[in-house]
Amino acid sequence: MRVKVMGKHRVLLTMTDMTFILFSYEIPVAGYRPQLGYFKTAHHFSKITEQHIEHFLRGVEEVTILPQLDIENLLSD
């Protein structure tokens, strides 16, 4: 597992199965999983968090929207 600081209040966690999880203010909000593709939370957080998600997904055409709990559960897989 690796952690990369992407900017102020943004961290990208890389898991051993090549799943990436974007955290904004310590909350997992978006990511990529090989079996799923790119995804983001259905929950609306702050304007800044929405900007973090948009920046992470820039250029991505297909994004799956997941319930927040599903994203949080990816951390326990």
The 8 nearest C-alpha neighbors of each residue, nearest first, counted from 0:
[[1, 14, 13, 15, 2, 12, 16, 17],
 [2, 0, 13, 12, 14, 3, 11, 15],
 [1, 3, 12, 11, 13, 4, 10, 0],
 [2, 4, 11, 10, 5, 12, 1, 13],
 [5, 3, 10, 6, 9, 11, 2, 7],
 [6, 4, 9, 10, 3, 11, 7, 8],
 [7, 5, 9, 4, 8, 10, 3, 51],
 [6, 8, 9, 5, 4, 10, 24, 23],
 [7, 9, 24, 23, 6, 10, 25, 22],
 [10, 8, 23, 6, 5, 7, 22, 4],
 [11, 9, 4, 22, 5, 3, 21, 12],
 [10, 12, 21, 3, 20, 2, 22, 4],
 [11, 13, 2, 20, 19, 1, 14, 21],
 [14, 12, 19, 1, 0, 18, 17, 2],
 [13, 15, 0, 18, 17, 16, 19, 12],
 [14, 16, 17, 0, 13, 18, 1, 19],
 [15, 17, 14, 18, 33, 32, 13, 19],
 [18, 16, 15, 14, 13, 19, 32, 33],
 [17, 19, 32, 14, 16, 31, 13, 20],
 [18, 20, 13, 31, 30, 12, 17, 14],
 [21, 19, 30, 12, 11, 29, 27, 22],
 [22, 20, 11, 29, 30, 27, 10, 28],
 [21, 23, 27, 26, 10, 25, 9, 28],
 [22, 24, 9, 26, 25, 8, 48, 27],
 [23, 25, 8, 26, 22, 9, 48, 27],
 [26, 24, 23, 22, 27, 8, 10, 9],
 [25, 27, 22, 23, 24, 28, 21, 71],
 [28, 26, 22, 21, 29, 20, 71, 23],
 [27, 29, 40, 22, 39, 21, 26, 23],
 [30, 28, 39, 21, 38, 20, 40, 27],
 [31, 29, 20, 19, 21, 38, 37, 39],
 [30, 32, 37, 19, 36, 18, 38, 20],
 [31, 33, 18, 35, 36, 34, 19, 37],
 [32, 34, 35, 36, 18, 31, 17, 16],
 [35, 33, 32, 36, 31, 18, 37, 16],
 [36, 34, 32, 33, 37, 31, 38, 63],
 [37, 35, 32, 31, 33, 34, 38, 62],
 [38, 36, 31, 62, 30, 63, 32, 35],
 [37, 39, 63, 62, 30, 29, 64, 31],
 [40, 38, 29, 64, 28, 65, 63, 30],
 [39, 41, 65, 67, 28, 42, 64, 66],
 [40, 42, 66, 65, 64, 67, 43, 39],
 [43, 41, 40, 67, 44, 66, 28, 65],
 [44, 42, 41, 45, 49, 40, 48, 46],
 [43, 45, 48, 42, 49, 46, 47, 28],
 [46, 44, 48, 47, 49, 43, 50, 23],
 [45, 47, 49, 48, 50, 44, 43, 51],
 [46, 48, 50, 45, 49, 51, 44, 23],
 [49, 47, 51, 45, 50, 46, 23, 44],
 [48, 50, 46, 52, 47, 51, 53, 45],
 [51, 49, 47, 53, 48, 52, 54, 46],
 [52, 50, 48, 54, 49, 53, 55, 47],
 [51, 53, 55, 49, 50, 54, 56, 48],
 [54, 52, 50, 56, 55, 51, 57, 49],
 [53, 55, 51, 57, 52, 56, 50, 49],
 [54, 56, 52, 53, 57, 51, 21, 29],
 [55, 57, 53, 59, 54, 52, 58, 37],
 [58, 56, 54, 59, 55, 53, 52, 60],
 [57, 59, 56, 60, 55, 54, 53, 61],
 [60, 58, 56, 57, 61, 62, 37, 55],
 [59, 61, 58, 62, 56, 57, 37, 63],
 [62, 60, 59, 63, 37, 36, 38, 58],
 [61, 63, 38, 37, 64, 60, 39, 59],
 [64, 62, 38, 37, 65, 39, 61, 36],
 [63, 65, 39, 41, 38, 40, 62, 66],
 [66, 64, 40, 41, 39, 67, 63, 69],
 [65, 67, 41, 69, 68, 40, 70, 42],
 [68, 66, 40, 70, 69, 42, 65, 41],
 [67, 69, 71, 70, 66, 72, 65, 40],
 [70, 68, 72, 66, 67, 71, 65, 73],
 [71, 69, 73, 67, 72, 68, 27, 65],
 [70, 72, 68, 73, 69, 74, 67, 27],
 [71, 73, 69, 74, 70, 75, 68, 76],
 [74, 72, 70, 76, 75, 71, 69, 20],
 [73, 75, 72, 76, 71, 70, 20, 14],
 [74, 76, 72, 73, 71, 70, 69, 14],
 [75, 73, 74, 72, 71, 14, 16, 18]]
